[in-house]
Amino acid sequence: MKHVLPFIVVVSLLGSQPATAATTLCDVIRSFETAVPAKIDNPRERRWIEFHWGFDHSPGTIWSWGCQHSTQAIASQTCGWLKDNTNQEFAMMLPHGIMACYGYRFPAHANTDWSELKGTIALHGRNGNRLLLDLNYRDLPLGEVAMRLAVEHENGDYIPEELPAIATMPVTKTE
């Protein structure tokens, strides 16, 4: 009986706390994929985000990461969340995490095994969407690596017809 009382106290305290669900990467990517275009959005522009690591080699910069995006509000919101919630050191964790949202699984050392990779992985999304996960972990200067996630509808007509290759991220200085 003496062990039952502490257990009851702990259980009652846990039950009285409000349940808060943390936003996950899959929640954010699902919202990015399925967002209804705003009236001001160009229907011929793909929705995309591009995340870079290690692009700023300025003196005093220890590490850099950043996100650029298409003009849609959901792309800006997705970049904002990613900047606050993406691993800064292990760049392959983000694309692996995105793929895991669509059912893929990886062995223990896949984050390092996939270094020096360049290419595009097409993921089947919801409601006729296709996600293009472009990776450039090989051809950018001085150790910079990047990934881009674009959403297009299977019947979409986009300008440009294809997205350009991932290029180095421009360094912007804030004073």
Secondary structure, DSSP 8 states (H G I E B T S, - for coil): -TTHHHHHHHHHHHHHS-------HHHHHHHHHH----TTS-TTS-EEEEEEES----TT----EEEEE-SSHHHHHHHHHHHHHS-SS-TTHHHHHHHHHTT----TTHHHHTTT-EEEEEEE-STTEEEEEEEESSSSGGG-EEEEEEEEETT---SSSS-------------
